[in-house]
């Protein structure tokens, strides 16, 4: 028998304010048609003044814990994937830990931008596999609107705010692809492309928060190649075929990239979870938001194979294969 990280539940939270493409067109030179055709985005959620990344994370975590029938005190590992922490330090995860009533164990942040949730999931999975954690709460949470230049139409139209969370618990399996839980994770990065998608601020460099900058065409080109490689790695490692995958839950960055990954896996459109039209790109929150929606509305059923993939600044990218 081998130790597996079982996915017990998922939760999500979206801020109340919705900013549509039509409303954005009043701020910058753009249009609903221009945004929708190029990205698939129709609207995004924006955190309220004073609403912090930790607030979003707590709401999503509470929902995930509720669905699992657990409390914060039952968790011994908490990981928050975020690019927009409340403060430079301490970790946003420690604030979430306190608010959830998690007294023991440990909490930390992970920063891999849009790949953050996959990185955080892999981190928690490895702690559970080696016996250093029994039950983990993994959260992706972002207030990405806080690092956008709202005069830059090339970036401000792409992103939104939100949070998603999952609860993992140690279990046992036979060590094959029929097991429940996380079957494999694969992480990659290449710092040669550091300046293709970045924020021009930081405590050490400028002592400011800064704004997002992106070379869209370059990011798109690498995303198609890198995500395909991450998907191939997951399939090969698990010893399955693309036809065995029941669901694709991709990072929600661009509808054309999402569609191309679904076609690569020969999945019908209804087996690809898409939220980009309503959520835009929520960075590390993107995958868990989409996963929570499909789990909690009953689309994703117990025993089904779910493949997740993402790419973000760094460049970072990765995949995770789970039998829910």
N, C-alpha and C positions, 0 to 999 in steps of 0.2 A: 504493500500500500504506500501511496505517496501523499504528502500534504498538499491540499489545494485551497485556493482562496475562493470561497463561494460568494456569489453576489446575492445578498439577501433582499435588497430593496433600493429604490432610487427616489430622489426628491428634487424639486426645482423651485425657483423663485424668479419672477420678473418684476421690475419696478412698474408702478402704475402708469407713469407717463409714456405715451406712445407718440413717436415723431414719425410722421409719414413722409414719403418722397415729395408729395405736393407741398408740405410745410417747409421742407428743406429747400425746395426750389425758390422760396421767398427769401432765403438767406444767402445762397450762392447761385452762381450761374449753372443750373442743371435742370433736369426735368425727370418726372416719374418714368417716362419712356426710356430716357438715356440710362438711368440707374438700373431699371428692371431688365432691360435687354442685355446689359453687360454683366450683371451680377445675379439677377434673380431676386433682389431685395425690393420689398415694397414698403417696409416700415421697420422701426427698431424701438426698443424700450430704453428710456433714459432715467438714471437714478435721480431722485429728488435732491434738492439742496440739503446737505447734512446727512444724506443717506450714504453710508460707507460700504466698502467692499465687505467688511466683517458683518454688517447688517444683512446683506444679501446672502452671505454664506450661512449665517445662522438660520435664516428662514428655510433655505434649501435643506440644511442638515436636519432641522426639526421635522420636516416632512419625511425625509428618508428614515429617520429613527422611528417615527410614528408608524410608517408602513412595515417596519421590521419588528414592531412591538418592543422596542428597546428605549433606554434612556441614555443621556450623555455619560452617566456613571458606568455604563456597561462597555464603553469604548476604551481601549488602551493604546490606540494610535490614531492620530488625526493629522492629515496632510491637506494643506490648502494650496492648490495651484493658482497662482495669480501673478499678473504683471503690474497690477495697480494696488499694492498693499496700502493699508491705512496709514502706516508710518514706515520710515526707513527701517527702524527696529523698535520694539521687538516684532517677531513674526506675527502676522495677522492671525495665524492659526492659534496662537496662545490666547488671544482675545476671544476667539470662537470657543476654545476649550473652556475658558472660564464661564462664558455665558451659557454653555450647554450643561454645566455642572459636572464636567469630566474632571475628577480629582486625581486620578492616577495616570500612569502611562506617559506619553510624550506627544508633543505637537510641533509641527514645523511647516514652513512654506517651501514650495518648489517653484522655480522660475524657468520656464521654457516657452514662454509666450503662448502661441496657439496650440503647441504640442503639450502644454503643461499638464492637462488632465491625464494623457497617456503616460507621461513621465511619472506623475504622482501615483497612478494606478500601478505601474511597474514597481515603484518603490515600495508601496504597501504590500504588494504581492510577494516581493522577495523577503520582506520582514516576516510575513506570515509563513512562508515556505520554510524559513530557517528557524522558526519557533520563537522568534523574538516579539511577536505580537499575536494575539488571538482574534481580536475584533478591531477592524479599522474603519474609520470614516474618511472617505476621500472626496474632496470638494474642489470644484473649479468655480471661481468667482471673480468677476471683473466689473469695475466701473470705468470702462475704457473711454467713455465720453470725457473723462477728466484729462486725458492726454491727447485730445484731438484739437487740431487747429480748425475751427469752424468756418474759416475763410478759404480753406484748401479743399476744393471740391473733389480732388482725387483720393482723399482719405476720409473726410468726415462723413461721406455717404455710406461707408462700408461697415461701420462698427456700431455696436450697441452694448448694453449692460445686462447682466443677469448672473444667475448662479445655479449650479446643479450639483447633486451629491449622491454618493452610493455608500452602502454599508457592506463591508466584506467580513466574512467569518471563516475561521480555519475549519476545514473539513478533510475528508479522505477520499481518494480515488484510486483507480487501478493504474494510473499513469499513462492512459491512452486518450484518444480524442473523444471517447464516449463519456469521459468524466464530466461532472458538473463543475463549474467554476472557471477561473482564468486558466486557459490552456497554455498560452504563451504571450509574451510581450517582446517587442523589438524596438530599440531606441537608436537613433542616429543623429549626427550633427556634422556640420562643416562650416567652420568659422571663416572660410575664405569669402563667404557671402554676407559677412557681418553688416556691411553698409547697404545692402539691398532692401532691408526692412528693419528700421531701427527708430529709437526715440533720441532726439538730439539734446538730451539733458540727463542729469544724474548727480548724486551727492559728490562724487569724486571729480567729475569732469567740469560741471558748470554750477553746482549747488542750486540747480533749478529742476523742475519736473520735466520740462521739455515737451515736444510734440512728435507725433508719429510722422515718419517719412518713408516712402515706399517707391520702389521702381516696379510698378505693376506688371509690366510685360515679363521682366526677368523672374519675378516671383511666380507668376503663372507657369512659365516654361519649366522651371525647376520643380514646381509642385506636381505637375503631371508625371514627371519621371520618378521623383522621389517617392511619391505616394504609391505608385505602381510597384516599386521595389519593396516597400514596406509591406504591402499586401501579399506579394509573392513570398516574402520571408515568413510571414505568419502561416500561410497555407503549407509551405514546404516543411516548416518546423513541426506542425501538428500532424503531418502525414495525411492531409485531406485533399480534396479537389475543390476548385472554385464552386462546383455544383453543390457541394455539401453546405455551403454558407446559406443560412436562412435570412439573415438581415445584414445590411450594411448601415452602420451609424457613423457617417463621416463628419469631419470638421466642416462647419458651415461657413465657408469663405467665398465660394463662387459656384453658382449653379452649374456652369459648364464643366468644372472640375468634378463636382459631385456626380453628374450624369456620366462622365467618362469613366469614373471608377465603377459605377453600377454596370456599365456596359462591359467593362473588363471582366467582371465577375459573372456576366450573363444573367444578372438579376433583373426581373421585371421591375418597372418603376415603383410599383406599390410595395416592394421589398427594400426600398432605399428610404431611410427616414430623412425627411427634408423639413427643416424649420427656417431656413435662411430667409424665406419670403417674409416671415413675421418677426424674426429675431435679429436679422443681419448677422455679422460676424461678432460673436461675443468672446472671442479668444479662448482662454482656458475653460470657459463655461459652456462653450459651444457643444461639445460631445455629450457631457452629462445632462444638459438641458434637453437635447434631442432624445437621448436614451430614456430619461425619466418620462418624457411624453409618451413614447412608444410602449414602455413597460406599464405605465399606469392607465393608459387607455385600452390595454389588453391586446395590442397588436403583437408584441413580443411575448411568447409563451414559454413556460418552463421546459427545459430540454432543448431549446432551439439554439443554434450557433449564431453568435453575433460578432461581426468583425468591425472594429473601430480603427480609424486612421486619421492622422493630422499632420500638418506642417506649419511651422511658424518661424519667426525671426531667429537668426543665428547663423545659418539656417539650422533648425532642429526639425526632426520628423520621426514618426514612429507608428506602430500598430499594436493592437491588442485583440486577441481572440478569446471569446468567453462563451461557454455553454451555460446559458441562463437557467 
